[in-house]
């Protein structure tokens, strides 16, 4: 009982729950107290400066340097009143996490003292080292210059006595080196395109902004057990581990009572989140033991993405106060549910309307159907690009594993809406539009059922499902930034809406009435996007077959999925909407391939190390005990009794020998394949080799190790087992 595993289990069992008291009686008393929000700006900024900042936030107006100086001075005063001593530009490099470089407010004076300063130039722009961040060849190691630039649409906040200023990150040449830059450009594109289409229905609408409500799934594990598992520490997941006799099969954890230790952790990170203005509202147990979920209220998509990145950091930091570790990997445990990040996306207007809320008047109904059908068409035309936007080594393990949608992209709208779309396609005659269909009336579509909110079931197997007044993109991985998926989704819908308006306007130019033109194009789009609509079980083998017959892709691995990023079609899509250039897309392709390769490479090395240096020595030690015991039996028993008693031991010795030999042989073969892959020149060849030649060894080696776990004496097994990782409270 003196090995690391048992010490870790003993430490986990003996933990005392750390009680957390709320900072006040009501969340509203401290919500947003650490952000430089609109109400704080009104207090600290002069009228002109306040208006300029709000115009930048709401209309994208540029803030001149004179105003920037006023904002910087006010930010410093506010931050220092809260105890801040430093400031940083907070950005989202292509590592997938966030980055920051802290500078003190102080400036030395001639008399040997110091004063606090923060100028507009320091707020607006800084120059972090760009050479060590992933750039995909845009920057060489010796070319270090890169710039961060203030994003006023996401408010500054305080974290650990540091003023954090959300920024974009670009190279010396102006090319994007982050996830925020293309997201902001995609938001601009969909704003313009959606407003142009909304003008057909309501001239009052001047702005459309996408909204996002993410659902963050995660696991908790005791820190002692975590550090006793080198694979968890180094890869975020367990590369070995036999299934526990009981895990999630009784569904007794899902929505069950939250264990006290987990609840205290949740209380503390929610307090920190609320102080930072993150509107976390929901918490509950997820399907797998020690798996949980939290979700906020919907926000504008850029702010929501920032808040998700910030929350993941807060959760990991707060967990340490409770001797817990947060696992954000998509599949930390084999054969139990993994974790995703469902992205609930919609479109809102400056008139306070949700465009994806079905209407009861012809005007709102037709607008809703126009946007719905354009979204279907956008997904149908760009399904592979959506799949690429969620591609990662971790997500490959989760997609299609019965807790996440498959790699085949399809859209679920429900039987009722499907019937409505089929009705419009087959029954409405766009050449003879009736008065009831004109947007100035308040009557329903003739022969079309009324469209109501939540009048259809949900389909949790669908990657992209309409759920009443929003689409739920269920395929995003738990550890991933939402930026990539949201940039792609907003871009493809913006591009499709632009094409739609062009087609409608051409018909109007040819003397077709506006409403007739809208219906005619919508009808064509319904027919042209049928391939992507699927109402059934996306997990079924039948759907895989049917999807193939429809011509839909089934891109099961990241290297396969990422190829679309450098296609001519994708480059044209991004460039004509001014979101990313071809060079920037190719750089991201290289970065994502390299990231995939490195993750599989690390997992392979960890797996080989654990197998050779932990598992095999333990198995040999136990095997030797069995051999010694067998020898002892032979000395004290007659031949017939010995044969009878030692039969099981001899069989166990043979089985252990078989698994040891299998592990040794397979690890050597895997290592050789890794060496071959490492010698390949191109990132694409290397990633494919790791996917096709190295990764397949993982499960085969694991099967030998997991069988040894059942054979070897529990007192000797070196790694915490699933029954301990999943159930220690």
C-alpha positions, 0 to 999 in steps of 0.5 A: 500500500506504499505505492503512488496510486494508494497514496493518491487514493488515500489523499483523495478520500481524506479531503475535507470539503472547502465551504464557500460563502457568497460575497453578498446576499444577491448575485446582482450586488457584485455582478460585473464589478470587475469589468469596465462596462457601460455604467462604469464608463459613464462614471469615469469618462467625459461625455464625448469620450463615452459617446465615442467608445459607445459608437465604436462598440455599436457601430464600429467607428474608429477611436482617435488617439485623443479619445484613447488617452482619455479612455486610458486615463479613466481605465487606469483610475478605475483599475487602481481603485480596485487594487490593480498594479499592472495592465496587459493586452489579453489575446487569443493566439493560434495556440487555442488558449489565451496569452498576456504580458503584464506591465506595471503602471509605474514610470520612474521619475528623476528623483528616484521615485515613480508615478503611475502612468497609462497612455492611450498608445499603450491602450490601443497597441502593443508589441508582443513577441510574435516569433514563438507563437504559431504562425504557419510560416507567416513569421520566421523565428528571427522575425519577432514583431507582432502587434496587439490592438484594442478591441473596444467591443469587449470590455476590459476586466480585472484579473488578479490585480491586473487590468486585462484589455481584450485585443486582436493579434496580428503580424508586422505585415498585418496578417491575423495571428489569432482567432479574434481577428477573423471572428470580428470580420465575420461578425461585420460581414453577417451584420451587413448581409443580414441587415440588407435582407432584413430591409425587405421586411422592416426598414427600421432594422439597422444592425444585426448581431449574432448571439451565442450561448455555449454549454461547457462540459467538463470532468472533475478529478481529485488532484492527487489522483490526477498527478498520479496519472502521467497520461492525464498530466501530459495529454489530458486523457487516460491512455490506459484504464479498464472500464469500471464495473459501474460507470454511467450505465444506470444514468444515475449521475445525469441531473442528479444531486450535485456532490457537496465538493463539486458544488462548493467548487461551482459556487466559487468559480461562479462567484468569480465569473459573475464578478467578471460579468460572465452570466453563468446561469445553469449548472448540473451533473452530466451523464458520466460520473464526475462530469458536469456542465455550466451554461450562461445567458446568450450574449453577443458572439464576440463577448461570449467567446471571450467569456468562454475563454476566460471561464475555462481559465477561472475554472482551472484556477479555482479548482486548485483551491478545492484540490480538484483538477478540471479536465476539458479534454474531449475524451478523458476516459474511454467508453464513457461520455466525452465532453463537448461545447454546444454552441447555441447560435442565433441572430438578433436585431437592434429592434430587439427581435430574434430573427430565428424566432418563428412568427405568426404574421406573414411578415415575420413568418416570411422573414423567419423562413427566409433566414432559415432556408438561407442557413440551410443552404449555407450549411449544405454548401459548406458542410465540410468547412463546418466539420473542419472548424471543429477538427482536433485530435481530442474531438476525433475521439468524441465525434460519433461516440454516442455522446456527440454527433457524427463527423457527417454534417447534417441539419435537423429542423424537426418534422413540423418545419420540414413539412412547412418547407416541403409545403412551400416547395411544392404548393406555393406558385411563386409566379402567382403569389396571393395577397395573403403572402405579401409582407404587408398583411397579417395573415398566415401562409395559405396551406402552410401550418402555423409555425410555433416556437418549440413545436418539434422535438430535439435531436441530440444526434444531429450536429446542427439542430434547430431548437425553436429560436436558435441553431445548436452546433453540437460538434464543438469540442470541450477544450476548443475555442468557440471562435473557429466554429463561430467565424465559419458559421457567421461567414458562410451565412453572411456569404449566403445572405449576400448571394440571396439578396443578389438573386432577389434584386435581379428578379426585382430588376426584371419587374418581379414583385418583391414578395414573389421574388423572395418566395421564388428564391426561397423555393429554389433554396429549399430544393437545393438544400434537401441533401443536408436535412436529416430527421433521423438517428445520426448514429445509425449505420443506415444514416452513414450509408444514406449520407454517402448516397447523398454525397455527404462527406464523412471526415472521421479524422482531423487531417482529412477534415482540414484539407478543405481549408486550402481548397479554392472554394474556401479561399475564395469564400474567405477572401471575397468577404475580407475575413482571411487571405489565402496566405492566412488560411494556408498558415492556419492549415499548417498550424492545425496539422502541426498541432494535431501531429504534436498531440498524437506524438505526445500521446504516443510517447506517453503511452510507450513510456507508461507501457514500458516503464510502469505496466510491464515491470509491474506485470513482471513483478506479479508474474514472478510472484506467481512463479515463486508461489508455483514453485513453493506449491510443487515442493510441498504437494504431490504431483496430482495435487500440484497440477490441480492447484497450480492450473490457474496460476500457470494459466495466469502466468501464460496470459501475462507473458502473452500481454507483455510480449504483445505490448513490447512488440506493438510499442516497438512497431509504433515507435518505428512508425513514429520515426518514419513519420517524423522524417517526413517533410510536409505537415500534411504527410506527417499528420496523415502518417500519425493518423493512419500509421501511429494512432491505430496502435493506441487501442491495440496496445491499450487492450493488452494493458487493460487486460493486465489490469484485471490480471495483476494484483490490485496492490501492485497496479501503479495507476489509479483505476477508473473506479477511483478516478470517476467516483472519489468525492 
